[in-house]
Structures are given as structure tokens and as C-alpha cells.
Amino acid sequence: MWTWLVDFFSEGGPIMVPLTVASIVAIAIIIERCIALRRARVMPQMLAEAIEGLRPGEGAAKLDALAEHDRSSLGAIVRVVISHLDWPKNENIEAVQTRARAEAMRLEHGLVWLEVITGISPLLGLLGTLGGLKYLFKDIGHIAADSGTTGLGIGISHALNCTFFGLLIAIVALIGWSYFNRRVERMMVEMESMTSDLLAKLYRENHEHADTTGSR
């Protein structure tokens, strides 16, 4: 198998070098995003359950303690909500949205490179194939004289190695890019729902407290 791989890459020519680099980068990004986008690292269950279980009038002290040292995206958004409770609700929502956009960019870290690799890999593969075919057809008379059409077919097969490898990299990168983009989008929608629920509960609490104070 190792001999076949060595032959495959050597027959592909110099373009196999950037294609190999692109494949390594794509695999590294996919592995890194698999780890970084685990649900427990983005939306810890304990924090999510605390938001869901919070009742109007209960106060946010427990939630604040949970979010204080939480390094997840949800924890960062919750800290913004709690730290701006003395602001009007609309202004707090704007602050939360700003933080949410920053967290979305952090979750999408590296995905732009998957998108770039998806685009350039087939082009690099095609470039390598065209380069191989150029030399192949330049010596077509010599190949046909020495080994007939079989030799010509083998030469074309070797020249297509770059296209095959480039398309393979693009397919893997496209699958990773599509999956992780969809995952980030789904998580951001869930966090938006949780945050809206949290804001409604906390500002309902403040409103009720203000009504009670006013009646006195």
C-alpha cells in the first residue's frame, strides 16, 4: 500500500505538494472544529438547565455564579445579560446581539479556510493534470512507438492523479464546511432562544419589582 501511495504522489508531479498541504490543513481544521464545537463546550448543560429552571422573581444570583467562570459561548452571553441588567431592555438586547455576533465568529474560526480549500483544490488538481497532459502529448509519438495505446492510457491515468486528489480534498472540505456551518447556525439559534427567555424572565422580575415599589 505504501508503495502505491508513493507512486501515486510521485506520478502526480509538483502540484501534489500544495495539494498535500491543503489536505493536511483541511483535516486539522475538521478535527479542531470537532473538538471546539462539542455541545458541552459551547452550551454547557448545567448552565442551560439553570436558564430553563430560572423563575421570574427568583433572581439571577445563582445563574451569575455559574456563568462567572464559564468560558463557553453561552456563558459569555449570559454574563453580558446579567452585567447590563441596569440598562433598558432594548439596550441590553443590543449588547447581547453584539456579543452573540462575536461568539458566532469565534465558533466559525477556521471554517473560511475549509471554504478556500474547497474552491482551490479542484483548480490545483486541474492545473497539475493539464501540466502532465502537456508533457504527455508532447511525447505522444514516442509513447505510442514504445508501448502502443496501453502506454498512452497509463500516461493519461498518471496525469489525472492530481485531479482525482484535488476533487477528493474538495469533497472532504466541503462536507466539513457545510456540517460545521450548519452546526454553528443551529447552536446560535438555540442560544438566541435561551437568551430571549432569560431576558424575558429577568426583565419581568425587574418590572414586577418596580411595580411593587411604586405601589408603596
URPEKA-V756482 format. One record per pair of residues at least 24 apart in sequence whose ideal C-beta (glycine too) atoms are under 7 Angstrom apart, sorted by sequence separation. I is the first residue (numbers start at 1). J is the second residue. If there is no record, write none. Layout:
i=I j=J
i=I j=J
//
This chain:
i=44 j=70
i=48 j=74
i=77 j=103
i=132 j=158
i=133 j=159
i=47 j=74
i=76 j=103
i=132 j=159
i=44 j=72
i=47 j=75
i=43 j=72
i=42 j=72
i=44 j=74
i=73 j=103
i=129 j=159
i=132 j=162
i=41 j=72
i=42 j=73
i=43 j=74
i=47 j=78
i=129 j=160
i=42 j=74
i=73 j=106
i=129 j=162
i=73 j=107
i=128 j=162
i=129 j=163
i=125 j=162
i=126 j=163
i=125 j=163
i=125 j=165
i=126 j=166
i=125 j=166
i=124 j=166
i=125 j=167
i=122 j=166
i=121 j=166
i=122 j=167
i=121 j=169
i=122 j=170
i=121 j=170
i=117 j=169
i=118 j=170
i=121 j=173
i=118 j=173
i=117 j=173
i=118 j=174
i=114 j=173
i=118 j=177
i=114 j=176
i=115 j=177
i=114 j=177
i=42 j=107
i=111 j=177
i=111 j=180
i=37 j=107
i=111 j=181
i=108 j=184
i=33 j=110
i=107 j=184
i=32 j=110
i=104 j=184
i=107 j=187
i=29 j=110
i=29 j=113
i=104 j=188
i=29 j=114
i=25 j=113
i=26 j=114
i=100 j=188
i=26 j=117
i=100 j=191
i=25 j=117
i=100 j=192
i=22 j=117
i=22 j=121
i=96 j=195
i=19 j=121
i=19 j=124
i=18 j=124
i=19 j=125
i=93 j=199
i=92 j=199
i=15 j=124
i=89 j=199
i=15 j=127
i=16 j=128
i=15 j=128
i=77 j=191
i=81 j=195
i=89 j=203
i=13 j=128
i=12 j=128
i=15 j=131
i=74 j=191
i=81 j=198
i=85 j=202
i=13 j=131
i=73 j=191
i=77 j=195
i=81 j=199
i=13 j=132
i=74 j=194
i=78 j=198
i=81 j=202
i=85 j=206
i=60 j=202
i=19 j=162
i=26 j=169
i=37 j=180
i=51 j=194
i=43 j=187
i=54 j=198
i=42 j=187
i=56 j=201
i=16 j=162
i=19 j=165
i=23 j=169
i=26 j=172
i=30 j=176
i=37 j=183
i=48 j=194
i=51 j=197
i=11 j=158
i=15 j=162
i=19 j=166
i=22 j=169
i=26 j=173
i=33 j=180
i=37 j=184
i=43 j=190
i=51 j=198
i=54 j=201
i=43 j=191
i=56 j=204
i=57 j=205
i=12 j=161
i=13 j=162
i=16 j=165
i=56 j=205
i=11 j=161
i=12 j=162
i=19 j=169
i=26 j=176
i=57 j=208
i=56 j=208
i=8 j=161
i=12 j=165
//
